[in-house]
Structures are given as C-alpha cells and as structure tokens.
Amino acid sequence: MKLDEVHGHWCQPLYESKAAGLILYGRALGLSHGEAEDVLQESFLSLLQMEGRPEEPEHYALRTFRNRALNYRRSLWRRWTRELESRRWFEREPAETEAERQAMKALAALPREQREVIVLKIWNGLTFEEIGRLFELSPNTVAGRYRYGLNKLRTSLRDRESSAAAAVAAAAGGGIGGGHRPPLHEL
C-alpha cells in the first residue's frame, strides 16, 4: 500500500485514537517502548493490508496488537533487551513527581494479568466485557483481576508511604519506639 492510500483508510482514525494506549498496553505486556512501537506498526500494517474493515475494528486492532506483542516477547534476544529496558516503563516526564514514580513502580510490579486489565480499563477505556472478550474470559474474572490489582497497588503505595515517613522520622532523630526526647533541663 502506498503512503497516499493510507490517508482516508478506515484504520487511520483508529490509529490516531488508539496508538498511545496500545503502546502503554505493550509496556504492560512487558515490551520496551521501542518494541511496543514496532509491534504497533506491524499491527497496523497488517490492518492496512486487509481486504475490508472488520466488524469490530477496535477489538480487532487490540486483539491483533496483543497477539503480535505476545509472539514478539517469546524471542530470547528480545527478552534480554527487554530486561535492560524494564526500568523505564512509562515515558519520563520532566515534571514527574516521586509519587508518580512510585505508582509506576507499583504498577510494573503487579502480575501481568492484573497489570494488563488495569491498563486496558484505565488508559484504553475498555469495559470488563470488552476485556473479557479479548482474553476469552468472563467479565467477572476480569473485574476480579482489576479489583485485586487495584488493592495491591493501594497496599504497595501505602507501604511505600509508611516506609518513607519512617525514614524521615528516623533521619530527624525520632526513631521507632522511643521518639524524640527533650533534654533533661526541659523536663
């Protein structure tokens, strides 16, 4: 297909609206940012070569992307490269806060099944039913993965917050158990 044929093709608006979400979804599947971009390009190239528009274009594109991403991950060399890149899960922002970094780390630490559902639900706007069709699971199973993942995120972020507060208190001289004692002449 020639470049001028791409403009006006049925999948052009789909690409424009879903590309960023699919790249993030690729990250949730364990791909590096570059790998996710490669899989996105391969997925949409295959959509461009289709004879006609599928019945559910968004679902078809998501399923195509997921299948290609999972196949992509299976390569040994790609796995090694992915391990080196695994520290950068989201695109870094100059104004990124410590809380955002902690949330990204907590999300990356979730089991893949929970991480996938959370990314598809929050950043791609899919319903539990749509995610269930994608994974060939019941919407209740998908909702359970979402709930368990969010609970793990909350717990992880609370634990990190408590650890940070304890570290600050210890650094300020208020160790656990005894607290800060005033000098004797103040008693």
N, C-alpha and C positions, 0 to 999 in steps of 0.2 A: 504494500500500500504506500502510495506517495504522500508526502507531507501535506499537500494541499487537499488531499482526500480526507485527512484526519479532521480538519476543521468542518464542523457540521455533522460529524459522525455521531451516532446515538450515544457512544460512550464518552464523548468529550465532556459533557456536563457532569457525568458520573465521576470521571477522573478529577475534575476540578473540585467537586464537593467531598470526595472521599479519600483522596491521596494522603493527606496529612494523618487522618485517622488510621489508615491502613499501615502507614509507616510505624506509627506508635504500636499498632497491633503486632506488627512484625517484631518490634522490640519486646513485647510481652511474650512472644513465642521464642525468644532467645536469640534473635538475629541482631547483628550490629546494625547501626544506622545505614551504612553503605549497603549491607546485604539486603536490608528491608527495601531500600530504594531499587536495588537490582530486581528483586522479586516483584515489586510493584510494576516496574517497567515490563518485565516478562509477562506478567498477568495481563496488563492492558494491551500489549502487543497481540496476545492470543485473542483477546476480545475484539480487537480491530479486524482480525482475520476471520471472524465468524461470518457465516452467510447472512444471518439475521439476528435480530435483537431477541435475547432470551425473555421468557415470560416474566421473571422477576430479576431485572438487571442488577440491583444492589446485592441481592442474595447470591446471585451467580458470581458476581465480581468478588465478593467476600469469600465464597467457597473456593474459587479459583486461587485467590491470594493465599488462603490458608493451606491448601494442598501443596502449592508450589513452595511455600515457606517451610513446611514440614519436610518436604523432599530435599530442599536446599540444606537444611540443618544436618542431614544424615552424612554429609561428606566429612571425612577426617580432617582435611586441611582447613575446611571452613570452620569446623569445631574448634580447632586450635586458634584460628584468627579470632573467633568469637570470644574465646576466653580472655584474650588480650584486651578486647574492646568492652568487656562486660561491665567495666566500671562506669562507663558513660551510657546510661540507659535512656535518658531524655536529652534533648538538646540543651546545652548550658545557656543560661541567660545571665547577662551581666548583673542584673538586679536580683538574682536568685537569693532567697533567704536561707538561713540554716534550717528553718522548719520545712521548707520545700525540699531541701536536700535530704533531710531525714525521712520525709514522706516518700520520696523516690526510692531511697534505700529500702524502706519497709515494703513498698510495693514489689520491688525486684526480688525480695526475699520470700515472697509468697510462693506456694506451689503453683506450677504452671496453669493448672486447671482453674484455680481461683483467680489468678492474675489475668488470664485470658478473658474470663467473664466480666471482671471489673472494668477492664479496658474497653471491651465491646459495649458494655452497658453505659458507662460514663462518657467516654470520649467518642464513641461511634453512635451513641443514641439508640442502640438496638433494644428491643423488648426481650423479656425472658423467653417468650415464644419463638422469636426470630433466632435467638442464640441457640435455643434447643433444636430448632430445625437444622441449623448449621452443624451442630455436633451430633445430631441424631440422638438427642436426649430429651427427657420430659422437661417442660418448663419448671416444674417443681425442683428437679435436680439442679437445674441451672440457678434457680433462685437460692437454693441451699448453698451452692458454691459461692455465690455472691455474698450472702449473709456471713458465712464462715470467713471469707476473705476480708470483709469489712471489719468483722470482730477482731481478727488477727491484726489488721492494720491499727485499729484503735488501741489494742493492748500493747503492740510494739511501740507506738508513738507515746503512750503513757509511760511505759517503762523507760524509754529514752529520755523523756522529760524528767522523770524522777531521778534517773542517774545523773543527768546534767545538774539538777537542783542540788543533789547530794554533793557533787563535785564542787560546785560553787560554795556551798556551806563549809565543806572541809577546807577549801582554799582560804576561806575567810576566817578560819580558826574555830569554827563551830562543828567539831567532829561529832559523829553519831554517838549517842548515849550520854555524854556529859554536857554538851552545849558549850556556850561561851561563859566563862566565869569572870565576874568583875574582880578587880584587885581587892585584896583584903581590906584596904582602908576605905573602900566604898561600901562595905557590908555593915 
